[in-house]
Amino acid sequence: MRAPRAALICALPLLATVAGAELGGDAKAGEQVFRRCIACHQVGPDARHRTGPQLNDILGAPAASQGDYRYSPAMAKAGAEELIWTAEALNRFLASPRAYMPGTKMGFRGLAAPEDRADVIAYLASFSEGTAAPQAAGFALSPEVLALDGDAEYGAYLAAECTTCHQADGDNDGIPAIINMQQEAFVTAMHAYKQKHRANPAMQLIASRLGDEEIAALAAHFTTLGN
């Protein structure tokens, strides 16, 4: 009999979907590009607000969503209007912050080169639980793994305790909602953690203990949970 993994999965600070994100950049190159940002922004385990907010979990986050940072009225307005920082939105913002969002207090002129923007977004994605693109920051799975037909009932068994954290009604109360998540996005993100392509030690540990069929089963379950 298959051993339950529900207790492990419940610990996941799992992945909010980033609709339409296409991260074709190079995260390692993006780390170099990000050096142009560190005067105002930090990212990583010890990141703190500076002149600008820390940028962990920026991919998939609503604008102006960090309650302990004082945003400009323009950014607060964007948050109230439900702007989500998808890869596409970040790309447009980073090209020219003041043109994209008049009134922003971000003084940086922007990154003119599309490849620089793609690279830095890929780098930020490696610190973002919200990134769930089919090819996250250059990571891709084999068609055979993506084609696995997960057993949704088995996935429900594995994730039975998860809904005490990841709410079944889709509410996001400090923990990302994962119901109705695209199956390919879920599977790719989990394998990216498993292969340590995405940075998060807890997620890497948990994903490393899951087999391909178990990940597929969880994906099948969460894809249909809200239907």
C-alpha positions in Angstrom: 0.0 0.0 0.0 1.3 3.5 -0.8 2.4 5.5 2.2 0.5 8.7 2.8 2.4 12.0 2.3 -0.3 14.3 3.4 1.5 15.6 6.4 4.4 16.6 4.2 2.3 18.3 1.6 0.4 20.3 4.1 3.6 22.0 5.0 4.0 23.4 1.4 3.9 27.1 1.0 2.6 26.1 -2.4 2.6 28.0 -5.7 0.0 30.5 -6.7 -0.7 30.4 -10.4 0.9 33.1 -12.6 -1.4 33.2 -15.6 0.4 33.6 -18.9 3.9 33.9 -17.4 6.5 32.9 -20.0 9.9 33.1 -18.3 12.4 32.6 -21.0 15.3 34.3 -19.3 18.5 33.0 -17.6 18.3 33.2 -13.8 22.1 33.2 -13.4 22.4 36.1 -15.8 19.6 37.8 -14.0 21.5 37.7 -10.8 24.1 39.9 -12.5 21.4 42.3 -13.8 19.9 42.5 -10.4 23.0 44.2 -9.1 21.7 47.3 -10.7 18.7 47.1 -8.3 20.3 46.3 -5.0 20.7 49.9 -4.0 16.9 49.9 -3.4 15.8 46.3 -3.4 16.8 43.0 -1.7 15.8 39.4 -2.4 16.6 36.1 -0.7 16.2 34.6 2.7 17.4 37.7 4.7 15.8 40.3 2.4 14.4 43.4 4.0 12.8 46.6 2.8 15.2 49.3 1.8 14.2 52.4 -0.3 12.1 49.9 -2.2 10.3 46.8 -0.9 12.0 43.4 -0.7 11.1 41.3 -3.7 10.6 37.8 -2.5 7.4 36.2 -3.9 6.9 39.1 -6.3 5.8 36.8 -9.2 2.0 36.3 -9.0 1.6 38.8 -6.1 -0.8 41.7 -6.2 0.7 45.2 -6.5 1.3 47.0 -3.1 0.6 43.8 -1.2 3.2 44.1 1.6 1.5 45.7 4.5 4.7 46.8 6.2 6.0 48.8 3.3 4.8 52.3 2.5 4.0 52.4 -1.3 3.4 55.4 -3.5 -0.2 56.5 -4.1 0.3 55.3 -7.7 1.3 51.8 -6.6 -1.4 51.6 -4.0 -3.9 52.6 -6.6 -2.6 49.8 -8.9 -3.0 47.4 -6.0 -6.6 48.6 -5.4 -7.3 48.0 -9.1 -6.0 44.4 -8.7 -2.8 44.6 -10.8 -1.0 41.3 -10.5 2.7 41.1 -11.0 2.8 38.5 -13.8 5.9 38.1 -15.8 4.3 40.2 -18.6 3.4 43.0 -16.2 6.8 43.0 -14.7 8.4 43.1 -18.1 6.4 46.2 -19.1 7.1 47.9 -15.7 10.8 47.2 -15.9 11.1 48.6 -19.4 10.1 52.0 -18.1 8.6 52.2 -14.6 7.5 55.8 -14.9 5.9 55.3 -18.3 4.1 52.2 -17.1 3.0 53.7 -13.8 3.0 57.5 -13.7 3.5 58.7 -10.2 5.6 55.7 -9.0 8.4 56.7 -6.6 10.7 54.3 -8.3 13.5 56.4 -9.8 15.1 53.8 -11.9 14.8 54.5 -15.6 14.3 50.9 -16.6 16.0 48.1 -18.4 16.0 48.8 -22.1 17.2 45.4 -23.3 14.5 42.8 -23.4 17.0 40.0 -22.5 18.0 41.9 -19.4 14.3 42.1 -18.3 13.7 38.4 -19.1 16.8 37.4 -17.1 16.0 39.5 -14.0 12.5 38.2 -14.0 13.8 34.7 -14.2 16.1 35.5 -11.2 13.2 36.9 -9.2 11.1 33.8 -10.1 13.6 31.7 -8.3 12.6 33.4 -5.1 8.9 33.5 -5.9 6.4 30.9 -4.7 4.0 32.3 -7.2 5.9 31.2 -10.3 4.2 28.3 -12.0 4.8 28.7 -15.6 5.1 25.5 -17.7 8.8 26.4 -18.2 9.8 28.2 -15.0 12.9 30.3 -15.4 14.2 28.0 -18.2 13.3 24.8 -16.4 11.5 22.2 -18.6 10.3 18.7 -18.0 10.2 15.7 -20.4 7.0 15.2 -22.3 6.7 11.7 -20.6 6.6 13.2 -17.1 4.2 16.0 -18.2 1.9 13.4 -19.8 1.5 11.3 -16.7 -2.2 10.9 -16.0 -2.5 11.5 -12.2 -5.0 9.7 -10.1 -7.1 12.5 -8.6 -8.6 10.2 -5.9 -5.1 9.2 -4.8 -4.1 12.9 -4.9 -7.0 13.6 -2.6 -5.8 11.0 -0.2 -2.2 12.4 -0.2 -3.5 16.0 0.3 -6.3 15.3 2.7 -4.7 17.4 5.5 -3.5 20.1 3.1 -6.8 21.8 2.9 -6.4 22.8 6.6 -3.8 25.2 5.3 -4.6 25.6 1.6 -8.3 26.3 1.9 -10.7 24.3 -0.2 -12.9 27.3 -0.9 -10.0 29.1 -2.6 -9.5 31.8 0.0 -5.9 33.0 0.4 -5.3 33.7 4.1 -1.6 34.1 4.1 -1.0 30.8 2.3 -1.5 30.7 -1.5 -4.6 29.1 -2.9 -3.8 26.2 -5.2 -7.2 24.9 -6.3 -7.9 24.9 -10.0 -4.2 25.3 -10.7 -3.2 24.2 -14.1 -1.9 20.7 -13.9 1.2 21.3 -16.1 2.1 24.3 -14.0 1.8 22.4 -10.8 3.8 19.4 -12.0 6.5 21.6 -13.4 6.9 23.7 -10.3 7.1 20.7 -8.0 9.8 19.1 -10.2 11.7 22.3 -10.3 11.8 22.2 -6.5 12.7 18.6 -6.6 15.7 19.2 -8.9 16.7 22.3 -6.9 16.1 24.6 -9.8 13.9 26.8 -7.7 15.1 28.2 -4.4 13.2 27.2 -1.2 14.9 24.6 1.1 11.6 23.4 2.6 9.9 23.0 -0.7 13.0 21.2 -2.1 13.0 18.8 0.8 9.3 18.0 0.5 9.4 17.6 -3.3 12.4 15.3 -3.1 10.3 12.8 -1.2 7.6 12.6 -3.8 7.6 10.4 -6.9 6.5 11.3 -10.3 3.1 9.5 -9.9 2.5 11.2 -6.5 3.2 14.7 -8.0 0.9 13.9 -10.9 -1.8 12.7 -8.5 -1.6 15.8 -6.4 -1.8 18.0 -9.6 -4.9 16.1 -10.8 -6.6 16.6 -7.4 -5.9 20.3 -7.1 -6.8 21.0 -10.7 -10.3 19.7 -10.1 -10.8 20.6 -6.4 -12.8 23.7 -7.1 -15.0 22.3 -9.8 
